[in-house]
Amino acid sequence: MSIPTAFQHLVDDAAIFPPGLAPLPDAVTAHLDHLASAHADLVGPFVVDAARLDALADHGAPGLRVSVVLPTPADVADVVARADAAGLVLASLEVKLGDGDPVAGVAVVAGATPDGVPAYVEVPRPTSPAWPAVLDAVVTHGLRLKFRTGGTEAAAFPSEDEVAAWIEAAVAHGVPFKCTAGLHHATRHTGATTGFEHHGYLNVLLAAVRAASGDGSAVRAALAERDPVTLAAVVGGLPADDLVRARTAFTSYGSCSIAEPLDDLTSLHLIPQTKEIA
């Protein structure tokens, strides 16, 4: 099976995080199965929090590519050393800025991250007074942006305008970004059991394409589209070069399920059908 370039390594495997909360041994086994499957090229690194990093060595996964979520910038140097000691490949770092000075925190992350390891900084919402300074610091230090697009309560989901502001800023400054939480399906939708307003990963991808033109209204329209067939037709009809540029901006998103995006992309005819989900 050939995964189109637009969707290669789009989904980072965050199975151990909410709402999936898979036990670590089960999640590692499932991740290795994904990497051995026909849809392997859809899958990014295994996402693990710093607290459970050492435990990965106990589950038969030497050489596993991991993206580690850190609670503060001060933890970066320790996590880098622990990943190396555990025989893991550090694909990226995802760093929360904690309660201290966020701009100083960005500098700490930059100083402690090894060359060649992408470091994503989880940034404040665009409505926060800290956002412009954090953005400037990330740009200055050559780091990446991480946008939290959902959570376990309605307030954790940013509005379309907020996500648009994030994406427009990232694209305008040439800073890659990833998303985390809430992107359970391809298209913007209302959660059937929670009523939460979820963003869709295809919406984000199209918004990244539109942001390159500098048309803010088109970015917001891309994020607002709720019809899967319409959205898939637009994305599927985009020039390949536009999608490649958009994926340079939108590198991936963390998902507690690989099956959901695989099913969505297949049902929308954006990737080929496989026997595994037939």
N, C-alpha and C positions, 0 to 999 in steps of 0.2 A: 504494500500500500504506500502510495506517495502522498505525503501531507504537503499541500501547497505552501510555498514560501511565506505567504501572509499569515499562516497559522503555526509555523514551526516553532516549537518550544514556547508556545504562548502561555501554557498553563503550568505554573509552579505547584508542586504537590504539597498542599498544606493540610493533609488528611488528619493530622493530630490536633488541629485547632478547631474552635467552634465554627459552625454547629456540628461538624462531623465527630470530633473528639475520638477518633480511632485510637485504640491502644498502640503504643509505639511498635511492638513486635509485629502486629498485624499490618500496620501502615507501611513498615519497611518491606515486608513480604509482598504486599500489593504493589508498592512502587517498583520493585524489581520485576514483577510480572508485567507492569506497564512498559518498562524499558525493554523487555523481551518480546513485546507484542508488535502487531502490524501498525499500531498507532504511536509507536515510541517517539517519533519526531514531533508529536504534539506536546510532549511532556518536558517540563523544565526540571530544575533541581528539586530535591527533597527539602522542604522547609521545616526547620526545627528551632525551638527556642534554646537559648543558652543553657538553661537549667537541665535540659535533657541531652545536651550535646555528647557528653561522655558516655551516656547509655547506648548510643548508637554502636559503639565498639563492641558491645555485648551481643549484638544481633546479626553478626555475620555479614557486615556491610563495609569491608575495607575498600577504599577507593571510591566510596559513594560521594557523588556531587551534592553538596548541601548549601542552602542559603540559611544563615543563622540570624534569628531575630534577637536583638539585644535590648535590654531595658534602659541602658544609659550609655553615653559615649565613653565613660570611664571603663566599660567592660570590653572594649574592642581588643586591646593588646592581649588580654587573658584569653579571649575566645579564639583569637588567631593561633595562639600557642597550643590550646587544647585541641583544636581541629587538627593541627599538624601531628600532635602526639597520638591522636586516635586514628591516624591514617586516612583521614577524610580529605576530600578535595573541596576547598572553599570556593564555591561558585560565586557567592556574593554575601554581603552583610546588609542587614536591614535594621537600622538603628533608631530607636526612639530617643528623643532629646531630653526626656526627663523633666525635672522641675527647675533646673538651673538656668543659667544664661544660654539661650538657644544658639546664639551666634558663636559664643565661645565653645559650645558643644560641637558645632559643625567643625571648628578648627581642630578640636581633639580627635574627632573621627578621621579627618584628613591626615593628621600626623601619625596615627596609629595603624592605618590601613596599608597593607603591603601593596607594592606596585602590581598592577594587573588584576587586582581584586575589586570589582565594582562595589561601591558602598552607597546604599540608598538611605537617605535621611527622611524619616517620617515627619512631614511638615505640618504646620498649623493650617487651619482653614483660611481661605482668602479673606474672610471677615475679621481675622485676628490681627491686632496691631503688630504682632511679631512676624507675620508672613513676609512683608517686603524685605526685611533685614535678613531673614533666614534664606529666602530665595537668592539674594545678593551673595550671601556667604557660600551657599552651595555652588553657585556659578564661579565665584572666585577660587574656590578650592577644587574645582573639577569633580565634584561628587554628583550623585543622582538623586532624584526625588521619589518619594513614596507617598501615594495618596490613599488615605483610608476612606473607602467608599461604602462602608456599611458596618454592621455590628449586630449586637443582640438586643438593641432597643432603637426605636424610631429616630431618636435624636442623633444616633451615630451615622445616619445616612445624610450626606451633604446634598444640597439642592443642585438642580441642573446648572444654575448660574455659578455656583461654587466650583463644580467640577469643570465647567467651561473655563473659568478664570485660571484654575490650575493648569489645564491643558494648554491654553493659549500662552501662558507664561513659559511653560516648559519648552514648547515648540519655538517660541520667539527667541529664547535664549540658547536653543540647541542643547538642552539638557534632557537626557533620557529619563523616563519615569516608569514606575510600575504601580499597580493598584493592589489593594488587599481588602478582602471582606466584602460581602454583599453581591459580588458579580456571579451569581449562581447560574444565570442563564444568558443566552446571547442577546436578548432584547430587554429593554426597560419594561418593568412590569410591577404590579402590586402583589405582594406576597399573599397567597391564598389563605394562610392560617394566621398571619401576623398583621396584615395590612400595611407592612413596610413597603416603601417605594424604592425598589431595587433598580440600580443602573444595570445596563447590559454591556458585555464586553465587546460586542459588535458595534454598539453605539459609541463606545470609547474609541475603538479603532477608526470608525468613520469620522469622529470628532477630531482625531489627530490628523487625518487627511485634510479635513476642512480648515484646520488651524493653520496649515502651511500657506493658505491663501490670504490669511489675515482677515477673513470675513467672520466676525464674531457671531452674527446672526445665524450663519450656516453651522457654526460649531454647536450652538444651542439647539438648533433644529435637529442636528444629528443625535444629540443626547436625548431629545424628547421623543424620537420616533418609537412607537410601541408595536407596530405591525411587523412581525418577524419576516413575512414574505417580502414586504416592501423593502425592509432594511437589507435582507440578504440579496435581493436583486440589485440594489444600489452598490453594495460592497462587491458583489460578484462581477459587476460591470466596470469596476474601476481599473484604470491602467495599472499594470504590474509595477511600474516604477513608483507610482503614488503609494501603493501598499507597502513596498519595500521601505520607502522613506518614513511612512507612518509607523512601521514596526521598529525602525531605528529609534523613533521617539518613544513609542509605547512598547516596552520590551517584553512585558509579561504581566500576569496577574496571579495572585495566590488563590487557590481554590481547594476546599476540603474534598472535592469530588473531581475525578478525571472523567468519570462516566457521563456526567451531565453535559459538559461542553462537547464531548465526543458525540453524544446523541444529538445535541442541538445542531452541530455543524453538519452532521450526516443527514438529518431530516430536512435541513435547509439546502441540501445539495451543494454545500461549499467544500466538503471533502468526500472522497469516495466511500461507498458502503463497504463494510468489512464483515467477514463471517462472524466475528466476535459479537457483533451487536445486531446481526440479522434476525 
